[in-house]
Amino acid sequence: MGLMDSVLNGLGDQAAGGLGDLLQSQGGVAGLAERFGGAGLADTVQSWIGTGVNANISPEQIAQVLGSGPIADFAARLGISPEQASETLAGLLPEAVDRLTPGGQLPSADGGGLADLIGGFMRR
């Protein structure tokens, strides 16, 4: 069982919904990749999208890229502090993006099926 599975089993539907909301608020995986790329973390996010090993990211980098609003929303949904939310996202996002980009391909630009994709990897 991976880190994501452990966290999601512990936090349940709140984490799944919070992660889905966060991804949608960022424009899906493609929008998230663009934000990370713009913050100088293109290689990091590309490692998540690609088929190789996922690069790690720090909670501080998560906070820098996403900003306090989205992290606060995620934290509130889970009933944790923003600092804990950044730590959780630093562990979850690499695996989530990896699972949402099978074969190293971004989901379609229309965003169709993002909720289905999230639901699908939550059940793995």
N, C-alpha and C positions, 0 to 999 in steps of 0.2 A: 504494500500500500504506500503510495507516494504522500508527500507532504500535503498536497492539495486534498487528497482523499481524507486524510486524517483531520485536517482543519474543517472540511465541509461536513464530515461526520459529526464533529464536535459542535459546530455552529449551526448545522442544518440548513433549513430553507432560508433563514435570514441571510446567511452568507451567500447562498446561491442567488437570491434575489438582489442583494446588494451588489454583487459582482456584475450581474446582468445589467442593473441600472447604471452602474459606473461605466461599463463598456459602451452602453448606448449613449450616455451623456458625452462621451469622448468621440463619438462618430464611429463606433464599432472598432474592430481590430485595425482597420486601415487608418482611421482617425487617430487612434492611440499610437500607432506606429509613426505617423507623421509628427505627433507631439514629441515623442521620444527622440526622433531624428532631429527635430528642430532644437532640442536641448543638448545636442552633441552625443546622443546615445544611440545613434543609428546602428552601430555594430552590435550593441547589446540587444536591441529589439529584433534585429535581423536574425540573431542566433535563436531567438524564440520562434520566429516564423520558419526558419530553415529546418532541415532535418537532422542537424548535428546536436551537439550538447548545448543546453541553454545556459547562457551567461547569467551570473548572479547580478542582483541590483540591490543597492542599499535602501533602507527606509528613507534616508535623507534625499536620495535621488528621486524616489517615488514622490515625496512631498514637493520637491522642486518642480517636477514635471506636471503633476496633476493639480497642484495648488491646494490651498486650505479648504475651499468650498466642497469640492468633490470628496475629499478625504473626510471632512466633518460629516457629510451626508452618509458615507459608508460607515463611519464610526457610530453614528446615531442609530442606524439601522441594526447594527450588531450589538449595541449597548456597551461599546468599549471606548477607550480614549482615542483621540486622533493619533497619538504616538503608536498605540497598539494597532490601529488601523493601517498605518504606514508599514509597520512590521509585517502584518498579515498580508498586505498587498505585495510586499517585496517577495514573500514566499509564494503567493498564489499566481501573480500575473505571468511570470515566465511559463509556468505549466499550463495556465489557462490559454494563453496565446498559442502555445505549442499545440495544444489539443484542438484549438479552433482553426488551425491552419494545417490540416493534414497534407502531407506531401510538399510542404513549403509553399502552399498557395493561399493567398488572402481570400476571404469570402468575397462574394460578388459585391460590387460597389453599391447596389441598391439596398444593402443591409438586410435583405430578405432572409428570414430563417435564423437571425442571430439568437432569438429566444430559444428556438429549437436546438441550435447548436449548443448553447449553454446548458439547456436541459439535458441534452445527450451526454455531455461529458460529466455532468453532475451524477449521472446514474452509473458511470463506469466503476 
